[in-house]
Amino acid sequence: MQASSFALLDEHPTTANRDESAFAASNKLVALWRQWQALADDLMPLLLTPRACHDFLGDITVCAGTVMSLIRQAPDIGIFHMVFPNPDKMHRYSVLHAMHTAMLLALIGQRKDWGDKRTASAVKAGLTMNLSITNLQIDLALQSAPLTTAQREAIDTHPLTSWKLLQDLGVQDEEWLIAVAQHHEQPDGKGYPQGLTDLHQMADAIRTCDVFGAKISPRIGRTGMPTPRAASEIFRQRSAGYFGATIIRELGLYPPGCLVELATGHHAVVVKRSCDPNAPDVVTLPAFERCRATQGSGRHIVGAASDQSWAERVSAEQALIHA
């Protein structure tokens, strides 16, 4: 996707806008954002047409390595990419959702000291958990009608069909395969497709990341759930307790990319976590002033922004330029 897609939404760019665009090109945070965008582009053919790829296993391994590298360099930008309500999210839903699930798993791997090898297996499982229904998921994100019988069957069986497809593509990593096959199972036996109660830990992690990402993602007819509410729901779910708590600790109540309302009445976008989960760094809108949202400053966060339409008027890159 071309970088110009993320310019301020203005039909007649001014000199100031052109100067801002030039600055964006050399801005490190924007450069990292664009690497996530490029990774999504690379993942599109792999996840949409895996059998057509000359070296699926090699290519998906490279992509997993990129996820882990970007998280090591700047985890806040990875989180920002997942949370900020980008206009292309529905049209690339399945690919972005897989990438963001993998990003969360990289964060969990770091937090839990899984080591590079095991974390890489988890990241690859996150990228490919829905491999057999990647195209269907994009259709469903844009579909307002109820599921057809065929669509429901494909969803119900996709953990095992994706597991089999990965085997056909040459995957032999048992943790990767088991995690994909079990990522919709639940400890209480109410998951699918097998109703298992004894789950692989990596599958448990993937399910929690998958559910959180799905909650904050938009669909036709509804916006994504605000991240504070999604975090609260994940935390309350008994089946997501262990890794749910890990996700909340990693992201904070108001993670990067979240649109919030300050005590001043202004809106802002969170751009960086801080040691205080209630006081992240934000960029105010429309002034584009960076500050820390602390009680002492009088600019503390009072909640998610009531007007989420700011995301339609301000691009991710414009916010990051000022971060």
TAMO-V154995 format. One line per field, one symbol per residue. burial: + if it has 9 or more other ideal C-beta (glycine too) atoms within 8 Angstrom, else -. A space follows every 50 residues. Layout:
burial: ???
//
This chain:
burial: --+---++--------++-++-+++-+-+++++++++-++-+++++++-+ --+--++-+++-++++++-++--++++++++++++--+++-+++++++++ +++++++++++--+---+++++++++++++++++-+++-++--------- ++-++-+++++++-+++-+-+---++++++++++++----+---++--++ -++++++++++++-+++++----++++++++-+++-+--++-++++++-+ ++++++++++++---+++++++++--+++++++++--+-+++++--+-++ +--++--+-++--++++++++++
//
